[in-house]
Amino acid sequence: MRPILMKGHERPLTFLKYNREGDLLFSCAKDHTPTVWFADNGERLGTYRGHNGAVWCCDVSRDSMRLITGSADQSVKLWNVQTGAQLYSFNFDSPARSVDFSIGDKLAVITTDPFMELPSAIHVKRISRDPSEQTGESVLVIKGPQGRINRAVWGPLNTTIISGGEDAVLRIWDAETGKLLKETDKATGHQKTITSLSKSSDGSHFLSGSLDKSAKLWDIRTLTVVKTYVTERPVNAVAISPLLDHVVLGGGQDASHVTTTDRRAGKFEAKFFHKILQEEIGGVKGHFGPINALAFNPDGRSFSSGGEDGYVRLHHFDPDYFHIKICSTKLHDFLSSGSARQYGQAGKQGPQSHEIYHSGACIVSGRWNRGLKPTGLCLESNPLAVARMETWPWNLRATKYKPKFSFSAKTFFEVTILNCIRHRYGALLERKEEEKMLMRQALIRVGHTALDSIWPHDRTKKRVLIGVFQ
């Protein structure tokens, strides 16, 4: 997956938004100038000039005709997407942090920051179809939440408003009366500032990201936690795939510490998790600063990320991404089951060494992290593989050279069996082709299908990636 680097901003990115068709990408940054790009090839189409402060958020109408932006210059502006002309400016007494069009684009919810003696507030504005009839009057103003409100979005059928911010509490408000309907508590909710919210494509649930190094999936009507995704870095941005059961989280260490640590220590990568299984399935590196914005294309075949480094990175997924097969059985289920028997011991490589387990119907493995907790998914292998264990060209139970199975992000097993074959056929292996032939034969004999062979420049071992089919 080779990214397209889009350099058009001079300051850190703050927000990314695709239009409904997915052919345009809108970006906001601290350089005062929202920008629109072609979502296919990353070509810059134009900019919207008029703000005098950092632009924190934007949204685009369903017909891709109007753009709304919120800025630290205490204004929210409406733009003509095609011409870049400013249609109207809503002026406030404090910086505008978040904007979101309602279904039908007749209303917009706007949040403003606490400033001087003014508290944070949620404003609902009516959006006129004719710009000449637009007024700045608020339909509803909600005050009450302590601290800054980082994000507010519309609930189902525009009947509710969902907000989250510095006080780490998610709230659901009645969109007509402003009455507080539900809110989360510290026991089930986030422990630190909520940085971002992202709704699913069907509007039934939403994802929240927080500086407490986690993201949570919520039922949009009942405000109950459905899933929790734990990472090792503060989460600044989240997004839900409209095509697959995947979520992506982005963040990293605080920007003030970036220059004092190594790029790898900052963990500036987008992490993909399975939405149902809550397991990490992969990551995309590239930014050399914290990730501040993430967005999936509405077709689910690409996503974009924006970072503190000022770059927008556009990623089109490889075909392999859409054929990931993940079993619903997790590794820790096998570790806790009575039938699981340990074949390998962690030792020489410390806490990150591989563990091998056999449980009746499949062989599973995992990798231990620094907290001595198993990570990665457990994939069921072909039952034929287990039935034919004794037909391998070596005695698995007798030899100390046991094959090690480890999880890889594309749901392939990486099988290191070169030593096993050498132990059995040592004198016969004079050429690499013979090694390759015997390895393929061994894999086929245990019921797997060899898909491809990769021979890296590594003198210590060879690897064969094999697909696992049930």
C-alpha positions as CSV (number, residue, x, y, z in Angstrom):
1,M,0.0,0.0,0.0
2,R,2.0,2.9,-1.3
3,P,0.6,6.2,0.1
4,I,0.1,9.5,-1.8
5,L,1.8,12.4,0.1
6,M,-0.2,15.6,-0.2
7,K,1.7,18.7,0.9
8,G,-0.5,21.8,0.8
9,H,-0.6,22.9,4.4
10,E,2.1,24.8,6.2
11,R,1.0,23.9,9.7
12,P,-0.3,20.7,11.5
13,L,-3.5,19.1,10.2
14,T,-6.6,19.2,12.4
15,F,-9.4,17.5,10.5
16,L,-10.3,15.5,7.3
17,K,-13.6,15.0,5.7
18,Y,-14.8,13.2,2.5
19,N,-17.9,14.3,0.6
20,R,-20.7,11.8,0.2
21,E,-19.6,10.5,-3.2
22,G,-16.0,10.1,-2.0
23,D,-14.4,11.9,-4.9
24,L,-13.4,15.0,-2.8
25,L,-11.4,15.3,0.4
26,F,-11.5,18.4,2.5
27,S,-8.6,19.1,5.0
28,C,-8.3,21.6,7.8
29,A,-5.1,22.8,9.4
30,K,-3.7,25.5,11.7
31,D,-2.6,27.5,8.7
32,H,-6.0,29.3,8.3
33,T,-6.7,27.8,4.9
34,P,-9.1,24.8,4.4
35,T,-8.2,22.9,1.2
36,V,-10.0,20.5,-1.2
37,W,-8.3,17.6,-3.0
38,F,-9.2,15.0,-5.5
39,A,-9.6,11.8,-3.4
40,D,-8.4,9.6,-6.1
41,N,-4.9,10.9,-7.0
42,G,-4.4,13.6,-4.3
43,E,-4.4,16.5,-6.7
44,R,-5.2,19.8,-5.0
45,L,-8.2,21.5,-6.4
46,G,-8.3,24.7,-4.4
47,T,-8.4,26.5,-1.1
48,Y,-10.9,28.6,0.9
49,R,-9.4,31.8,2.0
50,G,-11.0,34.0,4.7
51,H,-10.2,32.7,8.1
52,N,-7.7,34.4,10.3
53,G,-7.0,31.6,12.8
54,A,-6.5,27.9,13.0
55,V,-9.4,25.9,11.3
56,W,-10.4,23.1,13.7
57,C,-13.2,21.4,11.8
58,C,-15.3,21.2,8.7
59,D,-18.3,19.4,7.1
60,V,-19.7,19.2,3.6
61,S,-23.3,19.0,2.5
62,R,-24.8,15.9,1.0
63,D,-24.9,17.5,-2.4
64,S,-21.3,18.7,-2.1
65,M,-22.4,22.2,-2.8
66,R,-21.7,23.9,0.6
67,L,-18.8,23.6,3.0
68,I,-18.9,24.8,6.6
69,T,-15.8,25.5,8.7
70,G,-15.1,26.4,12.3
71,S,-12.1,28.4,13.3
72,A,-10.2,29.9,16.2
73,D,-10.9,33.3,14.8
74,Q,-14.3,33.1,16.5
75,S,-16.2,32.5,13.3
76,V,-17.9,29.7,11.4
77,K,-18.1,30.2,7.6
78,L,-20.2,28.8,4.8
79,W,-18.5,28.3,1.5
80,N,-19.5,27.5,-2.1
81,V,-17.5,24.3,-2.7
82,Q,-17.2,24.8,-6.4
83,T,-16.2,28.5,-6.6
84,G,-14.6,28.9,-3.1
85,A,-16.8,32.0,-2.5
86,Q,-17.7,32.8,1.1
87,L,-21.5,32.6,1.5
88,Y,-22.0,33.6,5.1
89,S,-20.1,34.0,8.4
90,F,-21.5,33.2,11.8
91,N,-19.6,35.2,14.4
92,F,-19.2,34.2,18.1
93,D,-17.5,35.6,21.2
94,S,-15.2,32.6,21.5
95,P,-13.3,30.2,19.2
96,A,-15.4,27.7,17.3
97,R,-14.2,24.1,17.7
98,S,-16.6,21.7,16.0
99,V,-19.2,21.8,13.2
100,D,-21.6,19.2,11.8
101,F,-24.4,19.3,9.2
102,S,-27.7,17.6,10.1
103,I,-29.4,15.0,7.9
104,G,-30.9,17.1,5.1
105,D,-28.4,20.0,5.7
106,K,-31.1,22.3,7.1
107,L,-29.4,22.6,10.5
108,A,-25.8,22.8,11.8
109,V,-24.5,22.1,15.3
110,I,-21.5,24.3,16.3
111,T,-19.5,24.1,19.5
112,T,-17.6,27.1,21.0
113,D,-14.7,27.0,23.5
114,P,-14.7,28.5,27.0
115,F,-13.1,32.0,26.6
116,M,-12.6,34.7,29.2
117,E,-15.7,34.3,31.4
118,L,-17.8,32.6,28.8
119,P,-18.5,28.9,29.2
120,S,-18.4,26.3,26.4
121,A,-21.6,26.1,24.5
122,I,-23.4,24.1,21.8
123,H,-25.2,26.2,19.1
124,V,-27.8,25.0,16.6
125,K,-28.0,27.2,13.5
126,R,-30.6,27.0,10.7
127,I,-29.0,26.8,7.3
128,S,-31.0,28.4,4.4
129,R,-30.9,27.1,0.9
130,D,-30.7,30.6,-0.4
131,P,-27.5,32.4,1.0
132,S,-29.3,35.7,0.7
133,E,-31.8,34.6,3.3
134,Q,-29.3,33.2,5.8
135,T,-29.3,34.7,9.3
136,G,-27.0,34.3,12.3
137,E,-29.7,33.6,14.9
138,S,-29.4,30.4,16.9
139,V,-32.2,27.9,17.1
140,L,-30.9,26.5,20.3
141,V,-28.0,27.2,22.7
142,I,-26.9,24.6,25.2
143,K,-24.6,25.5,28.1
144,G,-23.4,23.4,30.9
145,P,-20.5,21.1,30.1
146,Q,-17.3,21.9,32.0
147,G,-14.2,22.5,29.9
148,R,-13.9,22.5,26.1
149,I,-16.3,20.5,23.9
150,N,-14.0,18.9,21.3
151,R,-16.7,17.4,19.1
152,A,-20.5,17.4,18.7
153,V,-22.5,15.3,16.1
154,W,-26.1,14.8,15.3
155,G,-27.9,11.7,16.6
156,P,-30.5,9.6,14.8
157,L,-33.0,11.6,12.7
158,N,-31.7,14.9,14.0
159,T,-33.5,14.3,17.3
160,T,-30.4,14.3,19.6
161,I,-26.9,15.8,19.8
162,I,-24.0,13.9,21.1
163,S,-21.0,15.8,22.6
164,G,-17.7,14.9,24.2
165,G,-14.8,17.0,25.4
166,E,-12.3,17.8,28.1
167,D,-14.3,16.4,31.1
168,A,-14.2,12.9,29.5
169,V,-18.0,12.6,29.6
170,L,-20.2,11.8,26.6
171,R,-23.6,13.4,26.7
172,I,-26.8,13.1,24.6
173,W,-28.9,16.2,24.4
174,D,-32.4,16.7,23.1
175,A,-32.0,18.7,19.9
176,E,-35.2,20.7,20.4
177,T,-35.3,21.5,24.1
178,G,-31.6,21.2,25.0
179,K,-32.4,18.9,27.9
180,L,-29.7,16.4,28.9
181,L,-30.9,12.9,28.2
182,K,-28.0,10.6,29.0
183,E,-24.4,10.9,30.0
184,T,-21.6,8.4,30.7
185,D,-19.9,7.8,34.0
186,K,-16.3,7.3,34.9
187,A,-16.8,3.5,35.5
188,T,-17.7,2.7,31.9
189,G,-16.6,5.8,30.1
190,H,-13.3,7.4,29.3
191,Q,-10.9,8.6,32.0
192,K,-9.3,11.5,30.1
193,T,-10.2,14.1,27.5
194,I,-12.3,12.8,24.6
195,T,-10.6,14.0,21.4
196,S,-12.8,12.7,18.6
197,L,-16.1,11.1,17.6
198,S,-16.9,9.2,14.4
199,K,-20.4,7.8,13.5
200,S,-20.9,4.6,11.6
201,S,-22.3,4.7,8.0
202,D,-25.7,3.5,9.2
203,G,-25.8,5.8,12.2
204,S,-26.5,3.0,14.7
205,H,-23.2,3.4,16.7
206,F,-20.3,5.7,17.0
207,L,-16.6,5.6,18.0
208,S,-14.9,7.9,20.5
209,G,-11.2,8.4,21.0
210,S,-9.5,9.6,24.1
211,L,-6.2,10.6,25.7
212,D,-6.6,7.7,28.1
213,K,-5.1,5.5,25.3
214,S,-8.3,3.9,24.3
215,A,-11.2,4.1,21.9
216,K,-14.8,2.9,22.7
217,L,-17.7,1.9,20.5
218,W,-21.1,3.1,21.7
219,D,-24.7,2.4,20.9
220,I,-25.9,5.8,19.7
221,R,-29.4,5.5,21.3
222,T,-28.6,4.0,24.7
223,L,-25.1,5.3,25.2
224,T,-23.9,1.9,26.3
225,V,-20.3,0.6,25.6
226,V,-20.2,-2.1,23.0
227,K,-16.5,-2.5,22.5
228,T,-13.2,-1.1,23.8
229,Y,-10.0,-0.8,21.8
230,V,-6.8,-0.3,23.9
231,T,-3.6,1.1,22.5
232,E,-0.3,2.2,24.0
233,R,-0.5,5.8,22.9
234,P,-3.0,8.7,23.3
235,V,-5.8,8.6,20.6
236,N,-6.3,11.8,18.8
237,A,-8.4,10.6,15.9
238,V,-10.7,7.6,15.1
239,A,-12.6,6.4,12.0
240,I,-15.0,3.5,11.2
241,S,-14.7,1.6,8.0
242,P,-18.0,1.7,6.0
243,L,-17.2,-1.5,4.2
244,L,-15.5,-3.9,6.6
245,D,-15.7,-4.5,10.4
246,H,-12.6,-2.4,10.9
247,V,-11.8,0.7,12.9
248,V,-8.7,2.8,12.7
249,L,-7.1,4.8,15.5
250,G,-4.4,7.4,15.3
251,G,-2.4,9.5,17.7
252,G,1.0,9.4,19.3
253,Q,2.8,11.2,22.1
254,D,2.1,14.8,22.8
255,A,3.5,17.1,20.1
256,S,5.6,19.0,22.6
257,H,7.7,15.9,23.1
258,V,8.2,15.0,19.5
259,T,11.6,16.6,19.1
260,T,13.0,15.0,22.2
261,T,12.4,11.4,21.2
262,D,13.0,9.0,18.4
263,R,10.4,8.7,15.6
264,R,9.7,5.1,16.5
265,A,9.2,5.9,20.2
266,G,6.4,8.3,19.4
267,K,4.3,5.6,17.8
268,F,3.0,7.8,15.0
269,E,1.1,5.2,13.1
270,A,-2.5,4.4,12.3
271,K,-3.6,1.2,14.0
272,F,-6.3,-1.0,12.6
273,F,-8.6,-3.0,14.9
274,H,-11.3,-5.6,14.2
275,K,-14.5,-3.9,15.3
276,I,-16.1,-7.0,16.7
277,L,-13.1,-8.9,18.1
278,Q,-11.3,-5.8,19.4
279,E,-8.0,-7.2,18.2
280,E,-5.3,-5.3,16.4
281,I,-5.0,-6.5,12.8
282,G,-2.4,-4.1,11.4
283,G,-0.8,-0.7,11.3
284,V,0.2,1.9,8.8
285,K,3.4,3.9,9.4
286,G,4.6,7.1,7.7
287,H,3.9,10.2,9.7
288,F,6.8,11.6,11.8
289,G,4.5,13.5,14.2
290,P,1.2,12.6,16.0
291,I,-1.8,11.8,13.8
292,N,-4.5,14.4,14.4
293,A,-7.1,13.4,11.7
294,L,-8.4,10.2,10.1
295,A,-11.1,9.6,7.6
296,F,-12.3,6.6,5.5
297,N,-13.5,7.1,2.0
298,P,-17.3,6.3,1.8
299,D,-16.5,3.4,-0.5
300,G,-14.2,1.9,2.1
301,R,-11.4,1.3,-0.3
302,S,-9.1,4.0,0.9
303,F,-8.4,6.2,3.9
304,S,-6.5,9.3,4.6
305,S,-4.5,10.6,7.6
306,G,-3.3,14.0,8.7
307,G,-0.6,14.7,11.1
308,E,1.3,17.2,13.1
309,D,4.0,17.0,10.4
310,G,1.7,19.0,8.0
311,Y,1.2,16.1,5.5
312,V,-2.0,14.4,4.4
313,R,-1.3,10.8,3.5
314,L,-3.8,9.1,1.1
315,H,-3.8,5.3,1.2
316,H,-5.5,3.1,-1.3
317,F,-5.9,-0.4,0.1
318,D,-4.3,-3.4,-1.7
319,P,-6.6,-6.2,-2.8
320,D,-5.3,-8.4,0.0
321,Y,-6.9,-6.1,2.5
322,F,-10.4,-7.1,1.4
323,H,-9.7,-10.8,1.8
324,I,-8.6,-11.0,5.4
325,K,-10.1,-14.0,7.1
326,I,-10.3,-13.8,10.8
327,C,-11.8,-16.5,13.1
328,S,-13.9,-15.5,16.1
329,T,-11.7,-17.5,18.4
330,K,-9.1,-15.5,20.3
331,L,-5.8,-16.6,21.7
332,H,-6.7,-16.0,25.3
333,D,-9.7,-18.4,24.9
334,F,-7.2,-21.2,24.2
335,L,-4.9,-20.1,27.0
336,S,-7.7,-20.4,29.5
337,S,-9.2,-23.6,28.1
338,G,-8.3,-26.9,29.8
339,S,-7.5,-28.7,26.5
340,A,-4.8,-26.2,25.6
341,R,-1.3,-27.8,25.9
342,Q,1.9,-25.8,25.7
343,Y,4.5,-27.1,23.2
344,G,7.0,-24.2,23.3
345,Q,8.4,-22.2,26.1
346,A,9.3,-18.5,26.2
347,G,12.9,-18.1,27.0
348,K,15.8,-16.9,24.9
349,Q,14.0,-14.0,23.3
350,G,12.4,-12.8,26.5
351,P,8.8,-11.4,26.7
352,Q,8.4,-11.2,22.9
353,S,9.2,-14.9,22.1
354,H,6.6,-17.1,20.5
355,E,4.4,-19.6,22.3
356,I,2.9,-22.6,20.6
357,Y,-0.3,-24.3,21.6
358,H,-2.3,-27.3,20.4
359,S,-6.0,-27.5,21.3
360,G,-7.8,-30.4,19.8
361,A,-8.7,-28.9,16.4
362,C,-6.1,-26.4,15.7
363,I,-2.6,-25.1,16.3
364,V,-2.5,-21.6,17.6
365,S,0.2,-19.1,18.5
366,G,0.7,-15.6,19.9
367,R,3.2,-13.0,20.8
368,W,3.7,-11.7,24.3
369,N,3.9,-8.0,24.8
370,R,5.8,-6.2,27.6
371,G,2.9,-6.7,30.0
372,L,3.0,-10.4,29.5
373,K,-0.4,-10.4,27.8
374,P,-1.0,-12.3,24.6
375,T,-1.7,-10.2,21.5
376,G,-2.8,-11.0,18.0
377,L,-5.6,-13.3,16.8
378,C,-5.8,-17.0,16.9
379,L,-6.7,-18.5,13.6
380,E,-8.3,-22.0,13.2
381,S,-6.2,-24.2,11.0
382,N,-7.5,-26.8,8.5
383,P,-8.8,-29.8,10.5
384,L,-7.0,-32.0,8.1
385,A,-3.7,-30.5,9.3
386,V,-4.3,-31.9,12.8
387,A,-5.5,-35.2,11.6
388,R,-2.3,-35.6,9.5
389,M,0.1,-34.5,12.2
390,E,1.7,-37.9,12.4
391,T,2.2,-38.1,8.6
392,W,4.8,-35.2,8.6
393,P,8.2,-36.2,7.4
394,W,9.5,-35.9,10.9
395,N,8.2,-37.0,14.3
396,L,6.7,-33.9,15.8
397,R,6.7,-35.3,19.3
398,A,10.1,-36.8,19.2
399,T,12.2,-34.0,17.7
400,K,13.1,-30.8,19.5
401,Y,12.9,-28.9,16.1
402,K,9.2,-28.0,16.3
403,P,7.7,-25.7,13.7
404,K,6.7,-22.3,15.1
405,F,3.5,-20.7,14.0
406,S,3.1,-17.0,14.4
407,F,0.4,-14.6,13.5
408,S,0.9,-12.1,10.7
409,A,-1.2,-9.0,9.9
410,K,-2.7,-10.5,6.7
411,T,-3.9,-13.6,8.5
412,F,-1.2,-15.9,7.1
413,F,0.9,-18.2,9.2
414,E,4.6,-17.6,9.0
415,V,6.0,-21.1,9.2
416,T,9.6,-21.6,10.0
417,I,10.3,-25.3,9.2
418,L,13.7,-25.1,7.5
419,N,15.4,-26.6,10.6
420,C,12.8,-29.4,10.8
421,I,13.6,-30.4,7.2
422,R,17.3,-30.1,7.7
423,H,17.0,-32.3,10.7
424,R,15.3,-35.0,8.7
425,Y,17.0,-34.6,5.3
426,G,20.2,-32.8,6.3
427,A,22.6,-34.5,3.9
428,L,20.3,-34.3,0.9
429,L,19.8,-30.6,1.0
430,E,22.6,-29.3,-1.3
431,R,20.6,-26.7,-3.2
432,K,18.0,-24.2,-2.3
433,E,15.6,-25.6,-4.9
434,E,15.6,-28.9,-3.0
435,E,14.9,-27.2,0.2
436,K,12.0,-25.3,-1.4
437,M,10.5,-28.4,-2.9
438,L,10.6,-30.4,0.3
439,M,9.1,-27.4,2.2
440,R,6.2,-27.2,-0.2
441,Q,5.7,-30.9,0.0
442,A,5.6,-30.8,3.8
443,L,3.1,-28.0,3.8
444,I,0.8,-29.8,1.4
445,R,1.0,-33.1,3.4
446,V,-0.4,-31.4,6.5
447,G,-3.4,-30.2,4.5
448,H,-2.4,-26.6,3.9
449,T,-2.3,-24.8,0.6
450,A,0.9,-23.1,-0.2
451,L,0.2,-19.7,-1.8
452,D,3.5,-18.1,-2.2
453,S,7.2,-18.4,-1.2
454,I,9.2,-15.5,0.0
455,W,13.0,-15.9,0.2
456,P,14.4,-12.8,1.9
457,H,18.2,-12.2,2.1
458,D,18.4,-13.9,5.4
459,R,21.1,-16.6,6.0
460,T,19.5,-17.8,9.2
461,K,16.1,-19.0,8.1
462,K,13.7,-19.1,5.2
463,R,10.0,-18.3,5.4
464,V,7.0,-19.6,3.6
465,L,3.7,-17.8,3.8
466,I,0.7,-20.2,3.6
467,G,-3.0,-19.4,3.5
468,V,-5.2,-21.1,6.1
469,F,-8.5,-22.4,4.7
470,Q,-11.2,-24.1,6.7
